Amino acid sequence: MTDEAYKSGYFSYKELLREELKKELPGHEAQYKMAPGLRLRFKPTARVIKASVLILLYPDKERLFTVFIKRPDYPGIHGGQISLPGGKMEDNDPDVIFTALRETEEEIGIKRKEVEILGCLSPLYIPVSNMLVSSVIGFIADKPDFRPQPGEVAGLIETAIEEFLKPEIVQDKVKIIRLNRAIVPFYNIKGHHIWGATAMIISEFTELLRRIDNRHG
């Protein structure tokens, strides 16, 4: 494949994804396919903590990739987990897109002005932290020069988005959650287990990829 054909391919896919994001989203039904067995469908409270994450898409080796971060081990519910770049909304952040871009720049060094925003997924409420997470999808035209922040990022996990469409990467395991035994589904990406809220977000994103695959594959 020539460079011109390659670029035409992933830019076309980017526009297909942008169009899907304008339609009715897969929503909570898609998200809850990857929810732990004990998770109940709580509604957000009036005083939620707002946060946002970024699904960053970029070309590499004739495919579109995204990146996850592994959090350092520390006391707390998110220590050592694998997540998307992002974090809590600050008082002076104008919107969730700004938050996602700001946090991504702080955590892995991606300049916010280089990211083209395609749209957002359905917000996901996380009861254990009373957090309402918005998922922003962005595109950058070239493979990024990642610069992880050592205090916030222990490592990066890059994966081609087509991997999410492979049934064999969806697995499950038994975990003890709040002293209860639960069956927890997860994505097995190169031996890394992505579960919880991050898996639920990727589940909705994957449904969009399936729509594109079914209509244009």
N, C-alpha and C positions, 0 to 999 in steps of 0.2 A: 504493500500500500504506500502510495506517495504521501509526502507531508501534506499536500493540498487535499488529497482525498481523506486522509486521516482527520484533519482539522474540520473538513466539511461534515464528516460523520459525527464527531462529538459535539460540534456546534448545533447540528440538527437535533440531536438527542436533547441537548440543553433546552431548545425551544419547545420540543414536545413535552418535556417535564414542566416547563413554565405554563403551558396551556393546561395540563392536567391539574396544576395547583389552582387554577382559576375556577375549576369545576367543583361540584360537591365533593368534599374530601371523604376518604374512607372512614375517618373518625374513630370513635371509641371502640366500635366493633372490631376494627383491625388492630387497634392497640391492645385490646384485652386478649387477643390470641396468644400473646407472650407474657401475660400476667401470671404471677405466682398463684398457686391454687387457693391460698387463703385470702387473696386480695379482694376486698369488697369495693363496690362502686360508690365511694363517698362523693358528695358534692362539695365544691370549694366553699370555704367559709367567707364571710364578709371581709375578713382581714387576712387574706392570703399573702404570702411572701412571693413576689413575682421574680421569675428567673427566665433565662432563655439560653438555648444552646444552638450551635451551628453545625449543620451537615454540610461540610465543605467539599465540593466536587472539583476535581482537577484531572487533567489528562496525564497518563503515564503508560508507556508500552502499549499504545494503541487501544487503551481502555480508559474508562472513567473510574477514578478512585475516590475514596473518602478516608478520613483519618479519625481514630479514636485516641484518647489519652488514658494512660494508666496513672491513677492518683498515687501519691506516696502513701505509705502505711502511716496512719495516725489514728488516735482515738476518735471515735465517731462513726456514724452510720455510712459515710462515704469513703472512709480510709481504705486504700488499696484497690478500690473498684475501678472498672473500666467505664469511661463515659465519653460523651462528646464534649468538645471544648465549649465552655460557657460558664455561667454563674449567675449570681443574684443581681437584680436590677438595683442600681444606685439611685439616690434621690434626684440627681441631676441628669439621669439618662432620659432622653425624650421619648423613647419607645423601646420595644423588645428587640427590634432589629439592631438598634444602636448598642444595646447591652450585649447581644451575641457577638457583634463585631469587636467591641471593646475588649470583652473577655478573651476572645480568640487571639487578638493581637497581644494581650498581656501574657497569655499562657503559652502560645506556640509561635509568636512572632510574625503572624500574617498581617500585613498592613491592610487596614480596613478599607482604604480607598481602592485597593486592587480587587475587592470582592464584588461581584455582580449578584444582586439579590434576585432570586427566581420566585420566591414566595414563602409561605409558612404552612406548616402542618397544623392539625388541631391541637389546642392547648391540652396538657396532661396534668391532672391534679395528683400530687403525691401526699397522701394523708399523713404519713409518719413525720414529715417535715413541714406540713401545711404550706406546701410550695406549689404554685401554678407555673408550669414550665411551658414556654413557647419554643417551638422548634423552627428555626429559620434555615432555609436551603439557599446556599450561595455557590457561585461558580468562579473559578479563577483560571485564566487562560493557559497558564503554564504550571508545570510541577513546582510546588512551593519550595522555598528554602526554609525549612522549619528551624526555628530557634526556640526550643522548649525552655520554659522557666523552671530551673531546678527545684525551687521551693514548692511548685505546684504540679509538676509533671515528672513522673518517674520514667516514662517511656512512651513511645508512639506506636500505634498499631495501624498500618495502612492496609486497605483491602479494596479490591475492585468491587464496584457495586453489583455487578452481575453475580457475585458469590451469594448474595442474599436470596437469589432465586433458586438456589440449589436446595432441595428438600433435606438432604443429609446433614446440612449444617445446623438444623433445628433439632436440638436434643433436650433432655430433661434430667434432673437429678433431685435427690431429696435434700432439703436444707431445713435447719431449725430456725424458724422466724418467730420472734417474740415467744419463745418457749413452745412453739407448736411445730409439728412436723408438716412440711408442705412439699408438694411436687412443684418444682420450679423449672419452667422452660428457659432455654438459653440458646444463643447463637455460638457455635464453636468456630471461631475464626483463628486458624493457625494455632490451635490449642488454647487460645484465650477465650474465656467464658464471659459473654456479654449478656447480662440478665437485668431484671428489674425495670426501672423506668427507661433506661437506655434501649433495652430490647423492645419495649412497648413502642417507643418512638420509631425505631427501625422497622417494626412490623407495619406501621402505617405507611412509612416511606416505601417499603417493599411492595405494598399493594398498588402504589402508583406505578412502580416499575412493571408490575404484572399487567396493568392496564395498557401501558405503552407497548409491551411485548405482544399482547393479544391483538392490539389494533394495528400495529405496524411491523410486527416481527415476520 
